[in-house]
């Protein structure tokens, strides 16, 4: 029997969803350019850590890395926001976050952020 840990808050949202809401509240645009605040970077790192071990994230890691290989963290972030807005279902919206935040996190860490 496999036990799966579920990180659900009292409103039925996961901790990842709550952290993502906080990230979306952070200002990231400065003169039409994406600039992550230090708090936004912290939230990205925290969300990414919580995404570790999620099966869909692990299964699509290579595909996500290939997709983002020539993109900056900021470009992946904007694309993720577009995917969230255009998602046909809540499941697609949540999977976009879980699949792309670890990519954004890695790209920020490569820059020392």
VOMIVO-776864 format. One line per field, with one value per residue: residue number from 0; x, y, z of N, C-alpha, C, O in turn. Coordinates in Angstrom, 1 decimal, decimal comma. Layout:
REM residues N
k <- c(NUM_...)
nxx <- c(X_...)
nyy <- c(Y_...)
nzz <- c(Z_...)
caxx <- c(X_...)
cayy <- c(Y_...)
cazz <- c(Z_...)
cxx <- c(X_...)
cyy <- c(Y_...)
czz <- c(Z_...)
oxx <- c(X_...)
oyy <- c(Y_...)
ozz <- c(Z_...)
This chain:
REM residues 113
k <- c(0_1_2_3_4_5_6_7_8_9_10_11_12_13_14_15_16_17_18_19_20_21_22_23_24_25_26_27_28_29_30_31_32_33_34_35_36_37_38_39_40_41_42_43_44_45_46_47_48_49_50_51_52_53_54_55_56_57_58_59_60_61_62_63_64_65_66_67_68_69_70_71_72_73_74_75_76_77_78_79_80_81_82_83_84_85_86_87_88_89_90_91_92_93_94_95_96_97_98_99_100_101_102_103_104_105_106_107_108_109_110_111_112)
nxx <- c(0,8_0,6_1,3_0,3_1,3_-0,6_-0,9_-3,0_-4,8_-7,1_-9,1_-9,3_-7,4_-4,1_-0,9_0,9_-0,8_-1,6_0,8_1,4_-0,6_0,2_2,6_1,6_0,5_2,7_4,5_5,9_6,6_8,5_8,7_7,7_9,1_9,9_10,7_11,8_10,9_12,7_11,2_9,4_11,3_12,0_9,5_9,2_11,3_10,4_7,9_8,9_10,4_8,3_7,2_8,8_9,0_6,4_4,5_3,8_5,4_8,0_7,8_7,6_9,8_12,1_10,9_9,9_12,3_13,6_11,8_12,2_14,9_16,1_15,1_14,6_14,3_12,3_10,9_9,9_8,2_6,3_5,2_4,1_2,2_0,4_-0,4_-1,7_-3,9_-5,1_-5,8_-7,8_-9,0_-9,1_-7,3_-5,4_-4,4_-3,3_-1,3_0,4_1,7_3,0_4,7_6,3_7,3_9,5_11,4_11,7_12,7_15,2_16,5_16,7_18,4_20,7_21,6_22,3_20,4)
nyy <- c(-1,2_2,1_5,2_8,4_11,6_14,4_17,8_19,6_22,5_24,1_25,1_23,5_24,0_23,4_23,7_24,6_25,9_28,0_29,3_30,0_31,9_33,9_34,6_35,5_37,9_39,5_42,3_42,3_43,5_46,0_49,0_47,8_45,5_42,2_41,9_40,2_40,4_40,2_38,7_37,4_35,7_34,1_32,9_31,4_29,6_28,2_27,1_25,5_23,7_22,3_21,1_19,0_15,5_15,2_13,3_14,0_16,1_15,0_13,1_14,7_16,3_16,3_17,0_19,6_20,9_20,9_22,4_24,9_25,5_27,6_29,9_32,6_32,8_34,7_34,8_32,2_32,4_34,4_32,9_30,8_32,2_32,9_30,3_29,6_31,4_30,7_28,0_25,2_23,8_23,5_21,6_21,6_24,2_24,1_22,1_23,4_25,3_23,5_22,2_24,2_26,1_24,8_24,9_27,6_28,2_26,8_28,2_30,7_30,1_29,4_31,9_32,8_33,7)
nzz <- c(0,0_-0,9_0,5_0,2_0,8_1,5_1,2_2,3_3,0_5,3_3,7_1,6_-0,3_-1,6_0,0_-1,9_-3,7_-2,1_-1,6_-4,2_-4,7_-3,0_-4,3_-6,7_-5,8_-5,4_-6,6_-9,8_-12,1_-13,6_-15,1_-17,5_-17,6_-16,4_-13,1_-10,4_-7,0_-3,9_-2,2_-3,9_-5,2_-3,0_-2,5_-4,9_-4,7_-2,4_-3,3_-5,3_-3,9_-2,6_-4,7_-5,3_-5,8_-6,6_-8,8_-11,5_-12,0_-11,8_-14,0_-16,2_-16,2_-18,0_-20,4_-19,8_-19,2_-21,7_-23,2_-21,9_-22,3_-23,8_-22,7_-20,4_-16,8_-16,3_-18,7_-18,7_-16,5_-17,4_-19,5_-18,0_-16,6_-18,7_-19,4_-17,1_-17,2_-19,6_-19,2_-19,6_-17,6_-14,0_-13,1_-15,2_-14,9_-12,3_-12,7_-14,5_-12,9_-11,1_-12,8_-14,0_-12,1_-10,8_-12,9_-13,3_-10,8_-10,8_-12,9_-11,7_-9,6_-10,9_-11,6_-9,3_-7,5)
caxx <- c(0,0_1,4_0,7_0,6_1,1_-1,4_-0,7_-4,2_-5,2_-8,5_-10,1_-9,2_-6,3_-2,8_0,1_1,5_-1,8_-1,6_2,0_1,3_-1,5_1,1_3,5_0,8_0,3_4,0_4,8_7,1_6,8_9,1_8,9_7,3_10,1_9,7_11,8_11,3_11,3_13,4_10,1_9,0_12,3_11,8_8,3_9,5_12,1_9,6_7,0_9,7_10,7_7,1_6,9_9,6_8,3_5,1_4,7_3,7_6,6_9,1_7,6_7,7_11,0_12,9_10,2_9,9_13,7_13,8_10,9_12,7_16,3_16,6_14,3_15,0_13,3_11,2_10,1_9,1_7,2_5,2_4,5_3,3_1,0_-0,4_-0,9_-2,7_-5,1_-5,7_-6,0_-9,2_-9,5_-8,3_-6,2_-4,3_-3,8_-2,4_-0,2_1,3_2,5_3,9_5,7_7,1_8,0_10,8_12,2_12,0_13,6_16,5_17,1_17,1_19,5_21,9_22,0_22,7_19,2)
cayy <- c(0,0_3,3_6,3_9,7_12,7_15,5_19,0_20,4_23,5_24,0_25,5_22,5_24,3_22,9_24,7_25,1_26,9_29,2_30,0_30,6_33,1_35,0_35,0_36,4_39,2_40,2_43,1_41,7_44,3_47,3_49,6_46,8_44,4_41,4_41,9_39,5_40,9_39,1_37,9_36,6_34,7_33,2_32,1_30,5_28,6_27,5_26,4_24,5_22,6_21,6_20,3_17,8_14,3_15,1_12,4_14,6_17,0_14,1_12,5_15,7_17,2_16,4_17,8_21,0_21,4_21,1_23,6_26,1_25,6_28,9_30,9_33,1_32,6_35,7_34,4_31,0_33,0_35,0_31,8_30,1_33,0_32,7_29,0_29,6_32,1_29,9_26,6_24,8_23,2_23,8_20,7_22,1_25,4_23,7_21,3_24,3_25,8_22,5_21,8_25,3_26,7_24,2_25,4_29,0_28,1_26,4_29,3_31,8_29,6_29,5_33,3_33,2_34,2)
cazz <- c(0,0_-1,1_1,2_-0,5_1,7_0,8_1,9_2,2_4,1_5,8_2,7_0,5_-1,2_-1,1_0,4_-3,2_-4,2_-1,2_-1,9_-5,5_-4,6_-2,5_-5,4_-7,7_-5,2_-5,4_-7,8_-10,5_-13,3_-13,4_-16,4_-18,5_-17,5_-15,2_-12,1_-9,2_-5,7_-3,1_-1,6_-5,0_-5,4_-1,8_-2,8_-6,0_-4,1_-1,5_-4,1_-6,0_-2,9_-2,3_-5,9_-5,4_-5,5_-7,3_-9,9_-12,8_-12,1_-12,1_-15,3_-17,3_-16,0_-19,2_-21,4_-19,3_-19,3_-23,1_-23,5_-21,4_-22,4_-24,3_-22,1_-19,1_-15,7_-16,5_-19,9_-18,3_-15,6_-18,2_-20,2_-17,0_-16,3_-19,8_-19,3_-16,0_-17,6_-20,7_-18,8_-19,8_-16,3_-12,8_-13,1_-16,1_-14,2_-11,2_-13,2_-15,1_-11,8_-10,5_-13,8_-14,4_-11,0_-10,6_-13,9_-12,9_-9,6_-11,3_-13,7_-10,8_-8,8_-11,8_-11,6_-7,9_-6,8)
cxx <- c(0,9_0,7_1,2_0,3_0,4_-1,3_-1,9_-4,4_-6,6_-9,5_-10,0_-8,1_-5,0_-1,9_0,7_0,5_-1,7_-0,3_2,0_0,4_-0,6_2,1_2,8_0,5_1,6_4,1_6,0_7,4_7,4_9,4_8,8_8,3_9,8_11,0_11,3_11,8_12,0_12,3_9,6_10,0_12,2_10,6_8,5_10,3_11,3_8,6_7,7_10,0_9,5_6,7_7,7_8,8_6,9_5,3_4,7_4,9_7,8_9,0_7,8_8,9_11,8_12,2_10,1_11,3_14,0_13,0_11,6_14,2_16,8_15,8_14,8_13,9_12,1_10,3_9,3_8,0_6,0_4,5_3,6_2,1_0,0_-1,1_-2,0_-4,0_-5,8_-6,1_-7,5_-9,8_-8,6_-7,1_-5,1_-3,6_-2,8_-1,2_0,8_2,2_3,5_5,0_6,7_7,8_9,3_11,8_12,6_13,0_15,0_17,2_17,5_18,3_20,8_22,4_22,4_21,6_18,5)
cyy <- c(1,2_4,5_7,6_10,8_13,9_16,7_19,9_21,3_23,4_24,4_24,6_22,9_23,7_24,0_25,4_26,2_28,2_30,0_30,7_31,9_34,2_35,5_35,9_37,8_40,1_41,0_42,5_42,6_45,7_47,9_48,6_45,7_43,6_41,5_41,3_40,2_39,8_38,2_36,9_35,4_33,6_32,3_31,1_29,3_27,6_26,6_25,2_23,3_21,7_20,7_19,1_16,6_14,1_14,4_13,1_15,5_16,1_13,5_13,5_16,6_17,4_17,3_19,3_21,6_21,7_22,3_24,9_26,4_27,0_30,1_31,4_32,7_33,5_35,3_33,1_31,5_33,5_33,9_31,0_30,9_32,9_31,3_28,9_30,2_31,3_28,5_26,3_24,2_23,7_22,9_21,1_23,3_25,0_22,9_22,3_24,9_24,8_22,1_22,9_26,0_26,1_24,7_26,8_29,1_27,8_27,5_30,4_31,4_29,7_30,9_33,7_33,8_33,2)
czz <- c(0,0_-0,4_0,5_0,5_0,9_1,7_1,7_3,3_4,4_4,7_1,5_-0,5_-0,7_-0,7_-0,9_-3,7_-3,4_-1,5_-3,2_-5,5_-4,0_-3,5_-6,4_-7,1_-5,2_-6,7_-8,5_-11,8_-12,9_-14,7_-17,6_-18,6_-16,3_-14,3_-10,8_-8,0_-5,0_-2,5_-2,7_-5,2_-4,2_-2,1_-3,9_-5,5_-3,2_-2,3_-4,8_-5,1_-2,7_-3,5_-6,1_-5,0_-6,1_-8,6_-11,3_-13,1_-12,5_-13,5_-16,4_-17,2_-17,3_-20,2_-21,0_-19,5_-20,8_-23,6_-23,1_-21,6_-22,9_-23,7_-20,7_-18,0_-15,9_-17,6_-19,5_-17,4_-16,4_-18,9_-19,2_-16,7_-17,4_-19,8_-18,2_-16,5_-18,7_-20,4_-19,0_-18,5_-15,2_-12,7_-14,0_-15,5_-13,1_-11,7_-13,9_-14,0_-11,3_-11,5_-14,1_-13,3_-10,8_-11,7_-13,7_-11,8_-10,0_-12,0_-12,8_-10,0_-9,6_-11,9_-10,2_-7,1_-6,0)
oxx <- c(1,8_-0,5_2,4_-0,8_0,8_-1,6_-1,8_-4,3_-7,3_-10,6_-10,7_-7,9_-4,9_-2,2_1,0_1,0_-1,8_-0,4_2,5_0,7_-0,8_2,3_3,4_0,3_1,5_3,8_7,1_8,3_6,8_10,3_9,6_8,4_9,5_12,1_10,3_13,0_11,9_12,6_9,3_9,6_12,2_10,7_8,0_10,0_11,4_8,4_7,2_9,9_9,6_5,9_7,3_8,1_6,3_6,1_5,6_5,4_8,6_10,0_8,1_9,0_12,1_12,8_10,3_11,4_14,5_13,5_11,5_14,7_17,9_15,9_15,5_12,8_10,9_9,1_8,1_6,9_4,9_3,2_2,5_1,0_-1,2_-2,3_-3,0_-5,1_-7,1_-6,6_-8,4_-11,0_-7,5_-6,0_-3,9_-2,4_-1,7_-0,1_2,0_3,4_4,7_6,0_7,9_8,9_10,3_13,0_13,8_13,9_16,0_18,4_18,5_19,2_21,9_23,6_22,7_21,9_17,6)
oyy <- c(1,4_4,7_7,8_10,9_14,2_16,6_20,9_20,9_22,6_23,9_24,9_22,1_23,4_25,2_26,6_27,2_29,2_31,3_31,8_32,9_35,4_36,7_36,9_38,7_41,3_40,5_42,3_42,3_46,4_47,4_48,4_45,0_44,1_41,2_41,9_40,5_38,6_37,0_35,8_34,3_32,4_31,1_29,9_28,2_26,4_25,4_24,1_22,2_20,5_19,8_18,2_16,5_13,1_14,8_12,8_15,6_16,5_13,4_13,0_17,6_18,5_18,1_20,1_22,8_22,8_23,1_25,9_27,4_27,4_31,2_30,6_32,3_33,1_35,4_33,0_30,9_33,3_33,9_30,6_30,3_32,8_31,2_28,2_29,7_31,3_27,8_27,0_24,2_24,1_23,3_21,1_23,5_25,5_23,1_22,0_25,0_25,1_21,6_22,6_26,5_26,8_24,8_27,2_29,8_28,4_27,8_31,1_32,2_30,0_31,1_34,9_34,5_33,5)
ozz <- c(0,8_-0,7_0,4_1,0_-0,2_2,9_0,9_4,5_3,8_4,8_0,4_-1,5_0,5_-1,1_-0,9_-4,1_-4,0_-1,5_-3,4_-6,2_-4,5_-3,6_-6,9_-7,9_-5,0_-7,8_-7,9_-12,5_-12,0_-15,4_-18,4_-19,6_-15,2_-14,8_-10,2_-7,9_-5,4_-2,4_-2,4_-5,5_-4,5_-1,8_-3,8_-5,8_-3,3_-1,9_-4,8_-5,5_-2,5_-3,4_-6,9_-4,0_-6,0_-9,4_-12,1_-14,2_-13,4_-14,2_-17,5_-17,9_-17,6_-20,9_-21,9_-19,9_-21,1_-24,3_-23,8_-21,0_-22,4_-24,3_-20,0_-18,4_-15,7_-17,5_-19,9_-17,5_-16,1_-19,0_-19,6_-16,6_-17,2_-20,1_-18,4_-16,3_-18,7_-21,3_-18,5_-18,4_-15,4_-12,3_-13,6_-15,6_-13,1_-11,1_-13,8_-14,3_-11,2_-11,1_-14,4_-13,5_-10,5_-11,4_-13,8_-11,8_-9,6_-11,8_-13,0_-9,8_-9,1_-12,1_-10,0_-6,1_-5,3)
